[in-house]
Amino acid sequence: MTIVRLGFVAMSMELKNASPSQTMTYAQFQKIADREAAIRKLERISISNLQHTFRILKHAAASEIHFYRLTSRLIPLANHEELSDWDYMDPLKANLKEIGDFVKKHNIRIDFHPDHFVLINSPNKDILKNSIRTLKMHYLLLKGMKIDPTHRCVMHVGGNYKETETSLERFIDNWMEVPRFIQKTIMLENDDTSFTLEDTLFLCEKLGIPLVFDYHHHLVHHKNPNWEENWSQVVHTWVDSPLPIKMHISSPKSDKEIRHHSDYINIDMFFKFLKEIKGSIPQIDCMIEAKRKDDSLFKLMEEIKTRGDIEMIDGSSFYLK
């Protein structure tokens, strides 16, 4: 039997005043005349974001949820060029350790999804340099939590620039400029407009990167609709990973807005996927990308409990019979 575990992204709909993504723009930073005072404010915001993250993780553990995506906005302005002298890690040590200790104690898988401006295949060297700097920040945060950073950052391939093959080759060329310790953190995801499952598989197989299959993205952007034909290849990209295979699940908002995420998950769509992969792997961790975050997970689990083709494990996990 295959174990399925569900996770949610960043925010909780149940917790009040617990945003882990509070921010400060550089324009706001500049308005504070005392630069040191401005930096201290940045640090207070960052610590607050980590404290709220800890609250969300405690909520997840109490709800028997073992998979959570950290927001990439924990540390505002961490990579801004005008703040290169700011050692943002030092004041966060205690909070990062607290989070790391907690997720290890409760066996919660955590990872990141760096923002869309992280582009490894950019033809602009400055963008590549900034992308690597941003990925290093994610690496440092995981190290600060004492979490093995291997395969903890999922990314899209990047920009298509109207030249798919050239853009894929540029990714390979630029990959050689990414430090090895950062390379090891990366997973790649097929997207809904530029790079299909096959495109992404090409890179993952060539470079030894795990592929995070996004089922919704595939349905709206594909060369071959029959993703099942590539499933064994997807599984094989995870052969050297210390983590179970991961996928993304979301549902279209409507027939007209097919690329936009719905508030909740269409259970029939989800189980159409699960029926195909049942028995092919021992476990799969499914990150729910729905607007209602943890609320969508709870609603989906209530629907799943009524099915006869599953066996419940706990609040977010079940066996496929």
ChimeraX commands (.cxc) that place a marker at each C-alpha (Angstrom):
marker #1 position 0.00,0.00,0.00 radius 0.5
marker #1 position 1.11,3.55,-0.69 radius 0.5
marker #1 position 1.13,6.11,2.13 radius 0.5
marker #1 position -0.15,9.58,1.19 radius 0.5
marker #1 position 0.69,12.57,3.41 radius 0.5
marker #1 position -0.84,16.01,2.87 radius 0.5
marker #1 position 0.76,19.37,3.60 radius 0.5
marker #1 position -0.11,23.06,3.33 radius 0.5
marker #1 position 1.64,26.30,2.39 radius 0.5
marker #1 position 2.86,29.07,4.69 radius 0.5
marker #1 position -0.34,30.54,6.19 radius 0.5
marker #1 position -2.99,29.15,8.51 radius 0.5
marker #1 position -6.61,30.11,8.04 radius 0.5
marker #1 position -7.37,29.07,11.63 radius 0.5
marker #1 position -4.75,31.07,13.51 radius 0.5
marker #1 position -5.30,34.79,14.00 radius 0.5
marker #1 position -2.52,37.38,13.80 radius 0.5
marker #1 position 0.02,34.76,12.74 radius 0.5
marker #1 position 1.36,35.93,9.40 radius 0.5
marker #1 position 4.91,34.63,8.80 radius 0.5
marker #1 position 5.32,37.07,5.89 radius 0.5
marker #1 position 5.31,40.51,7.53 radius 0.5
marker #1 position 7.57,42.78,5.55 radius 0.5
marker #1 position 9.28,46.13,5.11 radius 0.5
marker #1 position 10.03,47.67,1.73 radius 0.5
marker #1 position 13.35,49.35,1.04 radius 0.5
marker #1 position 11.49,52.65,0.64 radius 0.5
marker #1 position 10.15,52.23,4.18 radius 0.5
marker #1 position 13.62,51.30,5.39 radius 0.5
marker #1 position 15.08,54.49,3.90 radius 0.5
marker #1 position 12.53,56.67,5.68 radius 0.5
marker #1 position 14.05,55.72,9.04 radius 0.5
marker #1 position 16.86,58.24,9.52 radius 0.5
marker #1 position 18.89,56.08,11.88 radius 0.5
marker #1 position 20.17,53.14,9.79 radius 0.5
marker #1 position 20.92,50.99,12.83 radius 0.5
marker #1 position 17.41,51.59,14.13 radius 0.5
marker #1 position 16.04,50.57,10.74 radius 0.5
marker #1 position 18.05,47.35,10.82 radius 0.5
marker #1 position 16.82,46.59,14.34 radius 0.5
marker #1 position 13.27,47.00,13.04 radius 0.5
marker #1 position 14.00,44.53,10.24 radius 0.5
marker #1 position 15.28,42.10,12.83 radius 0.5
marker #1 position 12.16,42.51,14.97 radius 0.5
marker #1 position 9.97,41.78,11.93 radius 0.5
marker #1 position 12.07,38.72,11.06 radius 0.5
marker #1 position 11.88,37.38,14.62 radius 0.5
marker #1 position 8.11,37.96,14.63 radius 0.5
marker #1 position 7.82,36.02,11.35 radius 0.5
marker #1 position 9.75,33.12,12.87 radius 0.5
marker #1 position 7.63,33.21,16.03 radius 0.5
marker #1 position 4.48,33.06,13.90 radius 0.5
marker #1 position 6.00,30.20,11.90 radius 0.5
marker #1 position 6.55,28.36,15.18 radius 0.5
marker #1 position 2.90,28.93,16.12 radius 0.5
marker #1 position 1.80,27.52,12.77 radius 0.5
marker #1 position 4.04,24.48,13.20 radius 0.5
marker #1 position 2.58,23.82,16.66 radius 0.5
marker #1 position -0.86,24.06,15.08 radius 0.5
marker #1 position 0.24,21.59,12.39 radius 0.5
marker #1 position 1.60,19.13,14.94 radius 0.5
marker #1 position -1.59,19.33,17.01 radius 0.5
marker #1 position -3.54,18.60,13.81 radius 0.5
marker #1 position -1.26,15.63,12.93 radius 0.5
marker #1 position 0.11,17.37,9.83 radius 0.5
marker #1 position 3.64,16.32,8.87 radius 0.5
marker #1 position 4.37,18.49,5.84 radius 0.5
marker #1 position 4.65,22.28,5.70 radius 0.5
marker #1 position 6.10,24.82,3.28 radius 0.5
marker #1 position 7.89,27.73,4.87 radius 0.5
marker #1 position 7.35,31.15,3.33 radius 0.5
marker #1 position 10.35,32.58,1.51 radius 0.5
marker #1 position 9.49,35.99,2.98 radius 0.5
marker #1 position 10.68,35.25,6.49 radius 0.5
marker #1 position 13.53,37.78,6.36 radius 0.5
marker #1 position 12.54,41.03,4.59 radius 0.5
marker #1 position 15.29,42.71,2.54 radius 0.5
marker #1 position 17.74,39.92,3.42 radius 0.5
marker #1 position 19.27,40.01,-0.06 radius 0.5
marker #1 position 18.91,43.67,-0.88 radius 0.5
marker #1 position 22.13,45.02,-2.38 radius 0.5
marker #1 position 22.13,48.02,-0.05 radius 0.5
marker #1 position 22.04,45.74,3.00 radius 0.5
marker #1 position 24.89,43.41,2.11 radius 0.5
marker #1 position 26.58,44.26,5.43 radius 0.5
marker #1 position 23.58,43.09,7.50 radius 0.5
marker #1 position 24.29,39.78,9.27 radius 0.5
marker #1 position 20.65,38.78,9.50 radius 0.5
marker #1 position 21.40,35.25,10.71 radius 0.5
marker #1 position 22.97,36.21,14.05 radius 0.5
marker #1 position 19.86,37.65,15.79 radius 0.5
marker #1 position 17.73,34.74,14.53 radius 0.5
marker #1 position 19.78,31.85,15.94 radius 0.5
marker #1 position 17.53,31.02,18.89 radius 0.5
marker #1 position 14.30,31.19,16.87 radius 0.5
marker #1 position 15.70,29.07,14.04 radius 0.5
marker #1 position 16.94,26.44,16.47 radius 0.5
marker #1 position 13.54,26.38,18.18 radius 0.5
marker #1 position 11.84,25.67,14.85 radius 0.5
marker #1 position 14.39,23.04,13.86 radius 0.5
marker #1 position 14.14,21.22,17.18 radius 0.5
marker #1 position 10.34,21.21,16.95 radius 0.5
marker #1 position 10.03,19.86,13.42 radius 0.5
marker #1 position 12.55,17.10,14.14 radius 0.5
marker #1 position 10.72,16.13,17.34 radius 0.5
marker #1 position 7.37,15.97,15.53 radius 0.5
marker #1 position 8.68,14.54,12.23 radius 0.5
marker #1 position 7.43,17.47,10.13 radius 0.5
marker #1 position 8.90,17.76,6.65 radius 0.5
marker #1 position 9.58,21.40,5.84 radius 0.5
marker #1 position 10.77,23.03,2.64 radius 0.5
marker #1 position 10.75,26.26,0.64 radius 0.5
marker #1 position 9.52,27.45,-2.75 radius 0.5
marker #1 position 11.75,30.46,-3.61 radius 0.5
marker #1 position 9.97,33.29,-5.40 radius 0.5
marker #1 position 9.51,33.57,-9.16 radius 0.5
marker #1 position 12.38,36.03,-9.54 radius 0.5
marker #1 position 14.88,33.23,-8.78 radius 0.5
marker #1 position 15.91,32.37,-12.34 radius 0.5
marker #1 position 18.82,29.98,-12.83 radius 0.5
marker #1 position 18.39,30.08,-16.61 radius 0.5
marker #1 position 18.40,33.86,-16.94 radius 0.5
marker #1 position 20.63,35.30,-19.69 radius 0.5
marker #1 position 21.29,38.24,-17.34 radius 0.5
marker #1 position 24.31,37.52,-15.15 radius 0.5
marker #1 position 23.16,39.93,-12.44 radius 0.5
marker #1 position 19.84,38.09,-12.15 radius 0.5
marker #1 position 21.70,34.78,-11.94 radius 0.5
marker #1 position 23.97,36.19,-9.23 radius 0.5
marker #1 position 20.99,37.48,-7.23 radius 0.5
marker #1 position 19.21,34.15,-7.68 radius 0.5
marker #1 position 22.17,32.28,-6.24 radius 0.5
marker #1 position 22.32,34.74,-3.34 radius 0.5
marker #1 position 18.62,34.14,-2.62 radius 0.5
marker #1 position 19.07,30.38,-2.72 radius 0.5
marker #1 position 21.99,30.72,-0.33 radius 0.5
marker #1 position 19.69,32.54,2.10 radius 0.5
marker #1 position 17.30,29.57,2.04 radius 0.5
marker #1 position 20.23,27.24,2.61 radius 0.5
marker #1 position 21.46,29.29,5.58 radius 0.5
marker #1 position 17.99,29.35,7.17 radius 0.5
marker #1 position 17.77,25.56,6.95 radius 0.5
marker #1 position 21.27,25.20,8.35 radius 0.5
marker #1 position 20.29,27.57,11.16 radius 0.5
marker #1 position 17.44,25.19,11.95 radius 0.5
marker #1 position 19.93,22.27,11.88 radius 0.5
marker #1 position 17.84,20.73,9.07 radius 0.5
marker #1 position 19.57,18.80,6.29 radius 0.5
marker #1 position 19.05,21.21,3.34 radius 0.5
marker #1 position 19.13,18.42,0.74 radius 0.5
marker #1 position 16.12,18.76,-1.61 radius 0.5
marker #1 position 14.34,21.42,0.43 radius 0.5
marker #1 position 13.89,24.14,-2.23 radius 0.5
marker #1 position 11.51,23.56,-5.13 radius 0.5
marker #1 position 11.87,25.84,-8.15 radius 0.5
marker #1 position 10.47,26.31,-11.61 radius 0.5
marker #1 position 12.92,25.96,-14.48 radius 0.5
marker #1 position 12.69,29.71,-15.08 radius 0.5
marker #1 position 12.02,31.96,-18.05 radius 0.5
marker #1 position 11.26,30.53,-21.46 radius 0.5
marker #1 position 12.32,33.64,-23.38 radius 0.5
marker #1 position 10.40,32.21,-26.39 radius 0.5
marker #1 position 13.18,29.65,-26.95 radius 0.5
marker #1 position 12.47,26.48,-25.00 radius 0.5
marker #1 position 15.49,24.43,-26.06 radius 0.5
marker #1 position 17.90,27.35,-25.72 radius 0.5
marker #1 position 16.46,28.17,-22.29 radius 0.5
marker #1 position 16.92,24.56,-21.15 radius 0.5
marker #1 position 20.51,24.53,-22.37 radius 0.5
marker #1 position 21.17,27.85,-20.63 radius 0.5
marker #1 position 19.90,26.33,-17.39 radius 0.5
marker #1 position 22.52,23.60,-17.77 radius 0.5
marker #1 position 25.26,26.12,-18.49 radius 0.5
marker #1 position 24.28,28.37,-15.56 radius 0.5
marker #1 position 23.90,25.35,-13.26 radius 0.5
marker #1 position 27.65,24.97,-13.39 radius 0.5
marker #1 position 27.94,28.39,-11.71 radius 0.5
marker #1 position 25.71,27.34,-8.78 radius 0.5
marker #1 position 27.79,26.16,-5.80 radius 0.5
marker #1 position 27.49,22.43,-5.16 radius 0.5
marker #1 position 26.05,22.90,-1.66 radius 0.5
marker #1 position 23.21,24.95,-3.17 radius 0.5
marker #1 position 22.68,22.54,-6.07 radius 0.5
marker #1 position 21.93,19.83,-3.52 radius 0.5
marker #1 position 19.02,21.84,-2.08 radius 0.5
marker #1 position 17.13,22.07,-5.38 radius 0.5
marker #1 position 14.07,20.27,-6.75 radius 0.5
marker #1 position 12.47,21.27,-10.07 radius 0.5
marker #1 position 8.76,21.57,-10.89 radius 0.5
marker #1 position 6.96,21.51,-14.23 radius 0.5
marker #1 position 5.02,24.75,-14.76 radius 0.5
marker #1 position 1.76,25.81,-16.38 radius 0.5
marker #1 position 3.04,28.04,-19.21 radius 0.5
marker #1 position 6.65,27.39,-20.20 radius 0.5
marker #1 position 8.26,24.07,-19.30 radius 0.5
marker #1 position 6.32,20.83,-19.53 radius 0.5
marker #1 position 6.84,17.61,-17.62 radius 0.5
marker #1 position 9.07,16.35,-20.43 radius 0.5
marker #1 position 11.12,19.56,-20.50 radius 0.5
marker #1 position 11.64,19.44,-16.75 radius 0.5
marker #1 position 12.48,15.73,-16.83 radius 0.5
marker #1 position 15.18,16.46,-19.40 radius 0.5
marker #1 position 16.96,18.72,-16.89 radius 0.5
marker #1 position 16.29,16.54,-13.85 radius 0.5
marker #1 position 17.69,13.41,-15.50 radius 0.5
marker #1 position 20.68,15.23,-16.95 radius 0.5
marker #1 position 21.62,17.06,-13.75 radius 0.5
marker #1 position 20.46,14.60,-11.08 radius 0.5
marker #1 position 17.68,16.80,-9.65 radius 0.5
marker #1 position 14.42,15.40,-8.17 radius 0.5
marker #1 position 11.27,16.37,-10.07 radius 0.5
marker #1 position 8.24,17.62,-8.15 radius 0.5
marker #1 position 5.28,16.72,-10.33 radius 0.5
marker #1 position 2.57,19.39,-10.40 radius 0.5
marker #1 position -0.55,17.59,-11.63 radius 0.5
marker #1 position -2.60,20.75,-12.18 radius 0.5
marker #1 position 0.21,22.39,-14.18 radius 0.5
marker #1 position 0.49,19.31,-16.35 radius 0.5
marker #1 position -3.22,19.28,-17.14 radius 0.5
marker #1 position -3.09,22.85,-18.48 radius 0.5
marker #1 position 0.35,22.68,-20.15 radius 0.5
marker #1 position 1.70,19.51,-21.71 radius 0.5
marker #1 position 3.07,17.92,-24.83 radius 0.5
marker #1 position 1.71,14.48,-24.06 radius 0.5
marker #1 position -1.39,14.43,-21.82 radius 0.5
marker #1 position -0.53,10.93,-20.63 radius 0.5
marker #1 position 1.76,11.79,-17.72 radius 0.5
marker #1 position 1.58,8.16,-16.61 radius 0.5
marker #1 position 4.01,7.27,-19.38 radius 0.5
marker #1 position 6.68,9.36,-17.64 radius 0.5
marker #1 position 5.84,8.45,-14.05 radius 0.5
marker #1 position 8.58,5.84,-13.62 radius 0.5
marker #1 position 11.12,8.44,-14.79 radius 0.5
marker #1 position 9.76,10.96,-12.27 radius 0.5
marker #1 position 10.10,8.37,-9.50 radius 0.5
marker #1 position 13.65,7.56,-10.57 radius 0.5
marker #1 position 14.73,11.20,-10.15 radius 0.5
marker #1 position 14.18,10.69,-6.41 radius 0.5
marker #1 position 16.32,7.56,-6.13 radius 0.5
marker #1 position 19.19,9.33,-4.35 radius 0.5
marker #1 position 17.06,11.63,-2.18 radius 0.5
marker #1 position 16.79,11.18,1.60 radius 0.5
marker #1 position 13.16,12.35,1.33 radius 0.5
marker #1 position 9.99,10.67,-0.02 radius 0.5
marker #1 position 8.80,11.72,-3.47 radius 0.5
marker #1 position 6.85,14.97,-3.46 radius 0.5
marker #1 position 4.12,16.35,-5.71 radius 0.5
marker #1 position 1.89,19.44,-5.85 radius 0.5
marker #1 position -1.87,19.26,-5.95 radius 0.5
marker #1 position -4.27,22.10,-6.74 radius 0.5
marker #1 position -7.52,22.48,-8.66 radius 0.5
marker #1 position -8.59,25.00,-11.32 radius 0.5
marker #1 position -10.57,27.96,-10.04 radius 0.5
marker #1 position -13.06,27.61,-12.93 radius 0.5
marker #1 position -13.31,26.46,-16.53 radius 0.5
marker #1 position -12.40,29.97,-17.68 radius 0.5
marker #1 position -9.65,30.50,-15.10 radius 0.5
marker #1 position -8.14,27.07,-15.44 radius 0.5
marker #1 position -4.62,28.10,-14.44 radius 0.5
marker #1 position -5.70,29.85,-11.22 radius 0.5
marker #1 position -5.87,27.86,-7.99 radius 0.5
marker #1 position -9.21,27.14,-6.40 radius 0.5
marker #1 position -9.93,27.67,-2.70 radius 0.5
marker #1 position -10.18,23.92,-2.20 radius 0.5
marker #1 position -9.13,20.62,-3.78 radius 0.5
marker #1 position -11.35,18.67,-6.16 radius 0.5
marker #1 position -11.23,15.21,-4.59 radius 0.5
marker #1 position -12.16,13.41,-7.81 radius 0.5
marker #1 position -9.28,15.08,-9.64 radius 0.5
marker #1 position -6.89,14.17,-6.83 radius 0.5
marker #1 position -7.91,10.52,-6.66 radius 0.5
marker #1 position -7.72,10.15,-10.42 radius 0.5
marker #1 position -4.01,10.85,-9.96 radius 0.5
marker #1 position -3.63,8.69,-6.85 radius 0.5
marker #1 position -5.26,5.65,-8.48 radius 0.5
marker #1 position -2.61,5.75,-11.21 radius 0.5
marker #1 position 0.38,5.88,-8.87 radius 0.5
marker #1 position -0.93,3.48,-6.18 radius 0.5
marker #1 position 1.63,0.80,-5.43 radius 0.5
marker #1 position 4.36,2.37,-7.55 radius 0.5
marker #1 position 6.00,4.02,-4.52 radius 0.5
marker #1 position 5.88,3.40,-0.75 radius 0.5
marker #1 position 5.02,7.01,0.11 radius 0.5
marker #1 position 4.17,10.32,-1.53 radius 0.5
marker #1 position 4.00,13.73,0.16 radius 0.5
marker #1 position 1.41,15.97,-1.48 radius 0.5
marker #1 position 1.67,19.72,-1.01 radius 0.5
marker #1 position -1.75,21.35,-1.29 radius 0.5
marker #1 position -1.57,24.63,-3.21 radius 0.5
marker #1 position -5.05,25.94,-2.56 radius 0.5
marker #1 position -6.15,29.42,-1.53 radius 0.5
marker #1 position -7.61,28.23,1.76 radius 0.5
marker #1 position -4.29,26.71,2.96 radius 0.5
marker #1 position -4.78,24.43,5.99 radius 0.5
marker #1 position -8.53,24.83,5.76 radius 0.5
marker #1 position -8.43,23.13,2.35 radius 0.5
marker #1 position -6.43,20.26,3.86 radius 0.5
marker #1 position -8.96,19.76,6.64 radius 0.5
marker #1 position -11.87,19.84,4.19 radius 0.5
marker #1 position -10.15,17.36,1.87 radius 0.5
marker #1 position -9.43,14.98,4.75 radius 0.5
marker #1 position -13.09,15.06,5.82 radius 0.5
marker #1 position -14.06,14.02,2.29 radius 0.5
marker #1 position -11.35,11.36,2.12 radius 0.5
marker #1 position -12.55,9.75,5.35 radius 0.5
marker #1 position -15.82,8.79,3.62 radius 0.5
marker #1 position -14.08,6.76,0.90 radius 0.5
marker #1 position -13.80,2.99,0.92 radius 0.5
marker #1 position -10.51,2.80,-0.99 radius 0.5
marker #1 position -8.35,4.30,1.77 radius 0.5
marker #1 position -7.30,3.46,5.31 radius 0.5
marker #1 position -6.79,6.39,7.66 radius 0.5
marker #1 position -3.50,6.83,9.50 radius 0.5
marker #1 position -3.97,10.18,11.23 radius 0.5
marker #1 position -5.20,13.74,10.63 radius 0.5
marker #1 position -3.35,14.22,7.35 radius 0.5
marker #1 position -2.20,10.77,6.22 radius 0.5
marker #1 position -3.78,7.65,4.80 radius 0.5
marker #1 position -3.05,4.42,2.95 radius 0.5
marker #1 position -4.25,3.81,-0.57 radius 0.5
marker #1 position -5.81,0.35,-0.61 radius 0.5
marker link #1:1,2 radius 0.2
marker link #1:2,3 radius 0.2
marker link #1:3,4 radius 0.2
marker link #1:4,5 radius 0.2
marker link #1:5,6 radius 0.2
marker link #1:6,7 radius 0.2
marker link #1:7,8 radius 0.2
marker link #1:8,9 radius 0.2
marker link #1:9,10 radius 0.2
marker link #1:10,11 radius 0.2
marker link #1:11,12 radius 0.2
marker link #1:12,13 radius 0.2
marker link #1:13,14 radius 0.2
marker link #1:14,15 radius 0.2
marker link #1:15,16 radius 0.2
marker link #1:16,17 radius 0.2
marker link #1:17,18 radius 0.2
marker link #1:18,19 radius 0.2
marker link #1:19,20 radius 0.2
marker link #1:20,21 radius 0.2
marker link #1:21,22 radius 0.2
marker link #1:22,23 radius 0.2
marker link #1:23,24 radius 0.2
marker link #1:24,25 radius 0.2
marker link #1:25,26 radius 0.2
marker link #1:26,27 radius 0.2
marker link #1:27,28 radius 0.2
marker link #1:28,29 radius 0.2
marker link #1:29,30 radius 0.2
marker link #1:30,31 radius 0.2
marker link #1:31,32 radius 0.2
marker link #1:32,33 radius 0.2
marker link #1:33,34 radius 0.2
marker link #1:34,35 radius 0.2
marker link #1:35,36 radius 0.2
marker link #1:36,37 radius 0.2
marker link #1:37,38 radius 0.2
marker link #1:38,39 radius 0.2
marker link #1:39,40 radius 0.2
marker link #1:40,41 radius 0.2
marker link #1:41,42 radius 0.2
marker link #1:42,43 radius 0.2
marker link #1:43,44 radius 0.2
marker link #1:44,45 radius 0.2
marker link #1:45,46 radius 0.2
marker link #1:46,47 radius 0.2
marker link #1:47,48 radius 0.2
marker link #1:48,49 radius 0.2
marker link #1:49,50 radius 0.2
marker link #1:50,51 radius 0.2
marker link #1:51,52 radius 0.2
marker link #1:52,53 radius 0.2
marker link #1:53,54 radius 0.2
marker link #1:54,55 radius 0.2
marker link #1:55,56 radius 0.2
marker link #1:56,57 radius 0.2
marker link #1:57,58 radius 0.2
marker link #1:58,59 radius 0.2
marker link #1:59,60 radius 0.2
marker link #1:60,61 radius 0.2
marker link #1:61,62 radius 0.2
marker link #1:62,63 radius 0.2
marker link #1:63,64 radius 0.2
marker link #1:64,65 radius 0.2
marker link #1:65,66 radius 0.2
marker link #1:66,67 radius 0.2
marker link #1:67,68 radius 0.2
marker link #1:68,69 radius 0.2
marker link #1:69,70 radius 0.2
marker link #1:70,71 radius 0.2
marker link #1:71,72 radius 0.2
marker link #1:72,73 radius 0.2
marker link #1:73,74 radius 0.2
marker link #1:74,75 radius 0.2
marker link #1:75,76 radius 0.2
marker link #1:76,77 radius 0.2
marker link #1:77,78 radius 0.2
marker link #1:78,79 radius 0.2
marker link #1:79,80 radius 0.2
marker link #1:80,81 radius 0.2
marker link #1:81,82 radius 0.2
marker link #1:82,83 radius 0.2
marker link #1:83,84 radius 0.2
marker link #1:84,85 radius 0.2
marker link #1:85,86 radius 0.2
marker link #1:86,87 radius 0.2
marker link #1:87,88 radius 0.2
marker link #1:88,89 radius 0.2
marker link #1:89,90 radius 0.2
marker link #1:90,91 radius 0.2
marker link #1:91,92 radius 0.2
marker link #1:92,93 radius 0.2
marker link #1:93,94 radius 0.2
marker link #1:94,95 radius 0.2
marker link #1:95,96 radius 0.2
marker link #1:96,97 radius 0.2
marker link #1:97,98 radius 0.2
marker link #1:98,99 radius 0.2
marker link #1:99,100 radius 0.2
marker link #1:100,101 radius 0.2
marker link #1:101,102 radius 0.2
marker link #1:102,103 radius 0.2
marker link #1:103,104 radius 0.2
marker link #1:104,105 radius 0.2
marker link #1:105,106 radius 0.2
marker link #1:106,107 radius 0.2
marker link #1:107,108 radius 0.2
marker link #1:108,109 radius 0.2
marker link #1:109,110 radius 0.2
marker link #1:110,111 radius 0.2
marker link #1:111,112 radius 0.2
marker link #1:112,113 radius 0.2
marker link #1:113,114 radius 0.2
marker link #1:114,115 radius 0.2
marker link #1:115,116 radius 0.2
marker link #1:116,117 radius 0.2
marker link #1:117,118 radius 0.2
marker link #1:118,119 radius 0.2
marker link #1:119,120 radius 0.2
marker link #1:120,121 radius 0.2
marker link #1:121,122 radius 0.2
marker link #1:122,123 radius 0.2
marker link #1:123,124 radius 0.2
marker link #1:124,125 radius 0.2
marker link #1:125,126 radius 0.2
marker link #1:126,127 radius 0.2
marker link #1:127,128 radius 0.2
marker link #1:128,129 radius 0.2
marker link #1:129,130 radius 0.2
marker link #1:130,131 radius 0.2
marker link #1:131,132 radius 0.2
marker link #1:132,133 radius 0.2
marker link #1:133,134 radius 0.2
marker link #1:134,135 radius 0.2
marker link #1:135,136 radius 0.2
marker link #1:136,137 radius 0.2
marker link #1:137,138 radius 0.2
marker link #1:138,139 radius 0.2
marker link #1:139,140 radius 0.2
marker link #1:140,141 radius 0.2
marker link #1:141,142 radius 0.2
marker link #1:142,143 radius 0.2
marker link #1:143,144 radius 0.2
marker link #1:144,145 radius 0.2
marker link #1:145,146 radius 0.2
marker link #1:146,147 radius 0.2
marker link #1:147,148 radius 0.2
marker link #1:148,149 radius 0.2
marker link #1:149,150 radius 0.2
marker link #1:150,151 radius 0.2
marker link #1:151,152 radius 0.2
marker link #1:152,153 radius 0.2
marker link #1:153,154 radius 0.2
marker link #1:154,155 radius 0.2
marker link #1:155,156 radius 0.2
marker link #1:156,157 radius 0.2
marker link #1:157,158 radius 0.2
marker link #1:158,159 radius 0.2
marker link #1:159,160 radius 0.2
marker link #1:160,161 radius 0.2
marker link #1:161,162 radius 0.2
marker link #1:162,163 radius 0.2
marker link #1:163,164 radius 0.2
marker link #1:164,165 radius 0.2
marker link #1:165,166 radius 0.2
marker link #1:166,167 radius 0.2
marker link #1:167,168 radius 0.2
marker link #1:168,169 radius 0.2
marker link #1:169,170 radius 0.2
marker link #1:170,171 radius 0.2
marker link #1:171,172 radius 0.2
marker link #1:172,173 radius 0.2
marker link #1:173,174 radius 0.2
marker link #1:174,175 radius 0.2
marker link #1:175,176 radius 0.2
marker link #1:176,177 radius 0.2
marker link #1:177,178 radius 0.2
marker link #1:178,179 radius 0.2
marker link #1:179,180 radius 0.2
marker link #1:180,181 radius 0.2
marker link #1:181,182 radius 0.2
marker link #1:182,183 radius 0.2
marker link #1:183,184 radius 0.2
marker link #1:184,185 radius 0.2
marker link #1:185,186 radius 0.2
marker link #1:186,187 radius 0.2
marker link #1:187,188 radius 0.2
marker link #1:188,189 radius 0.2
marker link #1:189,190 radius 0.2
marker link #1:190,191 radius 0.2
marker link #1:191,192 radius 0.2
marker link #1:192,193 radius 0.2
marker link #1:193,194 radius 0.2
marker link #1:194,195 radius 0.2
marker link #1:195,196 radius 0.2
marker link #1:196,197 radius 0.2
marker link #1:197,198 radius 0.2
marker link #1:198,199 radius 0.2
marker link #1:199,200 radius 0.2
marker link #1:200,201 radius 0.2
marker link #1:201,202 radius 0.2
marker link #1:202,203 radius 0.2
marker link #1:203,204 radius 0.2
marker link #1:204,205 radius 0.2
marker link #1:205,206 radius 0.2
marker link #1:206,207 radius 0.2
marker link #1:207,208 radius 0.2
marker link #1:208,209 radius 0.2
marker link #1:209,210 radius 0.2
marker link #1:210,211 radius 0.2
marker link #1:211,212 radius 0.2
marker link #1:212,213 radius 0.2
marker link #1:213,214 radius 0.2
marker link #1:214,215 radius 0.2
marker link #1:215,216 radius 0.2
marker link #1:216,217 radius 0.2
marker link #1:217,218 radius 0.2
marker link #1:218,219 radius 0.2
marker link #1:219,220 radius 0.2
marker link #1:220,221 radius 0.2
marker link #1:221,222 radius 0.2
marker link #1:222,223 radius 0.2
marker link #1:223,224 radius 0.2
marker link #1:224,225 radius 0.2
marker link #1:225,226 radius 0.2
marker link #1:226,227 radius 0.2
marker link #1:227,228 radius 0.2
marker link #1:228,229 radius 0.2
marker link #1:229,230 radius 0.2
marker link #1:230,231 radius 0.2
marker link #1:231,232 radius 0.2
marker link #1:232,233 radius 0.2
marker link #1:233,234 radius 0.2
marker link #1:234,235 radius 0.2
marker link #1:235,236 radius 0.2
marker link #1:236,237 radius 0.2
marker link #1:237,238 radius 0.2
marker link #1:238,239 radius 0.2
marker link #1:239,240 radius 0.2
marker link #1:240,241 radius 0.2
marker link #1:241,242 radius 0.2
marker link #1:242,243 radius 0.2
marker link #1:243,244 radius 0.2
marker link #1:244,245 radius 0.2
marker link #1:245,246 radius 0.2
marker link #1:246,247 radius 0.2
marker link #1:247,248 radius 0.2
marker link #1:248,249 radius 0.2
marker link #1:249,250 radius 0.2
marker link #1:250,251 radius 0.2
marker link #1:251,252 radius 0.2
marker link #1:252,253 radius 0.2
marker link #1:253,254 radius 0.2
marker link #1:254,255 radius 0.2
marker link #1:255,256 radius 0.2
marker link #1:256,257 radius 0.2
marker link #1:257,258 radius 0.2
marker link #1:258,259 radius 0.2
marker link #1:259,260 radius 0.2
marker link #1:260,261 radius 0.2
marker link #1:261,262 radius 0.2
marker link #1:262,263 radius 0.2
marker link #1:263,264 radius 0.2
marker link #1:264,265 radius 0.2
marker link #1:265,266 radius 0.2
marker link #1:266,267 radius 0.2
marker link #1:267,268 radius 0.2
marker link #1:268,269 radius 0.2
marker link #1:269,270 radius 0.2
marker link #1:270,271 radius 0.2
marker link #1:271,272 radius 0.2
marker link #1:272,273 radius 0.2
marker link #1:273,274 radius 0.2
marker link #1:274,275 radius 0.2
marker link #1:275,276 radius 0.2
marker link #1:276,277 radius 0.2
marker link #1:277,278 radius 0.2
marker link #1:278,279 radius 0.2
marker link #1:279,280 radius 0.2
marker link #1:280,281 radius 0.2
marker link #1:281,282 radius 0.2
marker link #1:282,283 radius 0.2
marker link #1:283,284 radius 0.2
marker link #1:284,285 radius 0.2
marker link #1:285,286 radius 0.2
marker link #1:286,287 radius 0.2
marker link #1:287,288 radius 0.2
marker link #1:288,289 radius 0.2
marker link #1:289,290 radius 0.2
marker link #1:290,291 radius 0.2
marker link #1:291,292 radius 0.2
marker link #1:292,293 radius 0.2
marker link #1:293,294 radius 0.2
marker link #1:294,295 radius 0.2
marker link #1:295,296 radius 0.2
marker link #1:296,297 radius 0.2
marker link #1:297,298 radius 0.2
marker link #1:298,299 radius 0.2
marker link #1:299,300 radius 0.2
marker link #1:300,301 radius 0.2
marker link #1:301,302 radius 0.2
marker link #1:302,303 radius 0.2
marker link #1:303,304 radius 0.2
marker link #1:304,305 radius 0.2
marker link #1:305,306 radius 0.2
marker link #1:306,307 radius 0.2
marker link #1:307,308 radius 0.2
marker link #1:308,309 radius 0.2
marker link #1:309,310 radius 0.2
marker link #1:310,311 radius 0.2
marker link #1:311,312 radius 0.2
marker link #1:312,313 radius 0.2
marker link #1:313,314 radius 0.2
marker link #1:314,315 radius 0.2
marker link #1:315,316 radius 0.2
marker link #1:316,317 radius 0.2
marker link #1:317,318 radius 0.2
marker link #1:318,319 radius 0.2
marker link #1:319,320 radius 0.2
marker link #1:320,321 radius 0.2
view
